[in-house]
Amino acid sequence: MRCRYCRDRAGIIRRVCATCARVVAVLETAGGRVGLSGLVDRFAAEGLTRAAVERVLDAAPDGGATMRDRLTAEMANALMRGLGMPGRQSADDVRRVRMRMETGAGEGVVVAGAKPPDAV
């Protein structure tokens, strides 16, 4: 069977390879509850490479939002709750914003080399 995240061989019954399972375990335990530097420290303590972490973060195992989108939503919600606001950001919300930014179709997005809109 192939790994859901990196598409490498995971084993006969397993759906996730050992490396990706370690990355997912760190994300589930630390997730949006630690800062980015703390998350990087936890990945380093597990002996995970940047390439392995990037593969998992860019994977969308269920076909929707990526793991990076989920992590971003968790961090945004933790920040908002810390500021006394309700955290209602979902991974799908983050995905929609990211897709608009990548395609340049979002309101207020200026594509490189294009002329910015006139000020109102």
ABEGO torsion letter per residue (X at the ends): XBBAAAGBBAEAABABBAAAAAAAAAAAAAEAABBAAAAAAAAAAAGBBAAAAAAAAABBAAGBBBAAAAAAAAAAAAAAAAAGBBBABBAAAAAAAAAAAAAGABBGBBBBGBBBBBBX
